Amino acid sequence: MKKTIKSLLLIWLAFCLTMSAAAISPKATGGVETTVQPNSIKRIGTALSMEEDELVTINCTYSPRMADVDFGLITPQYTFIFVGGESGNCNQTIRINETGNYYFAVRNNSSDDVEVLGYVYY
């Protein structure tokens, strides 16, 4: 009897740990794979429903590595908040200031096409 109760408690504990880990796991957009035209900004994907103080982590690579590229979010007021890439990489975090729908976007400040690959976690 004690063995059965112990087994049930272990199963219950494993279930609770799995559920709490799933509840706090960050969400990710589908993978980012796009080409951004020279001197332009490209909105990628669908709206992301965000809460105030939520963190968005951008983890992308781009080519050519020497391109001048900004990664960020188009806010509900249609402004662009961004972080810069460096040497073909961007692995930075942006804190959301207000609740609303945001769009991930990439700005290519260069005179050549830029290929972008990666993920956005929130």
C-alpha positions as CSV (number, residue, x, y, z in Angstrom):
1,M,0.0,0.0,0.0
2,K,2.8,2.4,1.0
3,K,4.6,1.6,-2.3
4,T,1.4,2.4,-4.3
5,I,0.9,5.7,-2.5
6,K,4.6,6.6,-3.0
7,S,4.3,5.8,-6.8
8,L,1.2,7.9,-7.1
9,L,2.8,10.8,-5.3
10,L,5.8,10.6,-7.6
11,I,3.6,10.5,-10.7
12,W,1.6,13.5,-9.4
13,L,4.9,15.4,-8.6
14,A,6.2,14.7,-12.1
15,F,2.9,15.9,-13.6
16,C,3.0,19.2,-11.6
17,L,6.6,19.9,-12.5
18,T,5.8,19.3,-16.2
19,M,2.8,21.6,-16.1
20,S,4.6,24.4,-14.3
21,A,7.6,24.2,-16.7
22,A,5.2,24.4,-19.6
23,A,3.5,27.4,-18.1
24,I,6.7,29.4,-17.8
25,S,8.3,28.3,-21.1
26,P,8.8,31.2,-23.5
27,K,6.9,31.2,-26.7
28,A,8.7,31.4,-30.0
29,T,7.7,32.7,-33.4
30,G,8.0,30.3,-36.2
31,G,11.5,30.4,-37.6
32,V,12.5,33.6,-39.3
33,E,13.8,33.1,-42.8
34,T,13.6,36.1,-45.1
35,T,15.3,38.5,-47.4
36,V,15.2,42.2,-46.7
37,Q,15.6,44.6,-49.6
38,P,18.1,47.5,-49.4
39,N,17.2,50.5,-47.3
40,S,13.9,49.1,-46.1
41,I,12.1,47.7,-43.2
42,K,10.2,44.4,-43.4
43,R,7.5,43.3,-41.0
44,I,7.7,39.5,-40.5
45,G,4.9,37.2,-39.4
46,T,1.7,37.9,-37.5
47,A,1.0,40.2,-34.5
48,L,2.4,39.1,-31.2
49,S,0.2,39.8,-28.2
50,M,2.5,41.2,-25.6
51,E,2.1,42.3,-22.0
52,E,3.9,45.3,-20.3
53,D,7.3,44.3,-18.9
54,E,7.4,41.1,-21.1
55,L,10.8,40.3,-22.6
56,V,11.4,39.6,-26.3
57,T,14.7,37.9,-27.2
58,I,15.9,38.1,-30.8
59,N,18.3,35.4,-31.9
60,C,19.1,35.8,-35.6
61,T,22.0,35.7,-38.0
62,Y,22.3,37.7,-41.2
63,S,24.3,37.8,-44.4
64,P,26.3,39.6,-45.6
65,R,27.9,39.9,-42.1
66,M,29.1,43.5,-42.6
67,A,25.5,44.8,-43.4
68,D,24.0,47.4,-41.2
69,V,20.9,45.7,-39.8
70,D,18.4,46.5,-37.0
71,F,16.1,44.0,-35.4
72,G,13.0,45.0,-33.4
73,L,9.3,45.4,-32.9
74,I,6.7,47.6,-34.5
75,T,4.7,48.9,-31.6
76,P,0.9,49.4,-31.4
77,Q,1.6,53.1,-32.2
78,Y,3.6,52.0,-35.3
79,T,6.9,53.1,-34.0
80,F,10.0,50.8,-34.4
81,I,11.9,49.9,-31.3
82,F,15.1,48.1,-32.1
83,V,18.5,46.7,-31.3
84,G,21.4,46.5,-33.8
85,G,23.1,43.4,-35.2
86,E,26.8,43.1,-35.2
87,S,29.1,41.0,-37.4
88,G,26.2,38.9,-38.8
89,N,24.5,38.2,-35.4
90,C,21.8,39.6,-33.2
91,N,21.2,38.0,-29.8
92,Q,19.6,40.7,-27.7
93,T,16.5,41.3,-25.6
94,I,13.9,44.1,-25.7
95,R,11.5,44.9,-22.8
96,I,7.9,45.7,-23.7
97,N,6.7,49.1,-22.2
98,E,3.0,48.6,-22.8
99,T,0.5,45.9,-23.5
100,G,-0.7,45.4,-27.1
101,N,0.0,43.8,-30.4
102,Y,3.6,44.0,-31.8
103,Y,5.1,42.9,-35.0
104,F,8.7,41.6,-35.4
105,A,10.6,43.5,-38.1
106,V,14.0,43.8,-39.6
107,R,15.5,47.0,-41.0
108,N,18.2,46.8,-43.7
109,N,20.2,50.0,-43.7
110,S,22.6,48.7,-46.3
111,S,22.6,49.0,-50.1
112,D,22.4,45.2,-50.7
113,D,19.8,42.5,-50.0
114,V,20.2,40.9,-46.5
115,E,19.3,37.3,-45.8
116,V,18.0,36.7,-42.2
117,L,17.6,33.5,-40.3
118,G,16.7,32.9,-36.7
119,Y,14.0,32.9,-34.0
120,V,12.2,35.4,-31.8
121,Y,11.3,34.3,-28.2
122,Y,8.8,36.0,-25.9
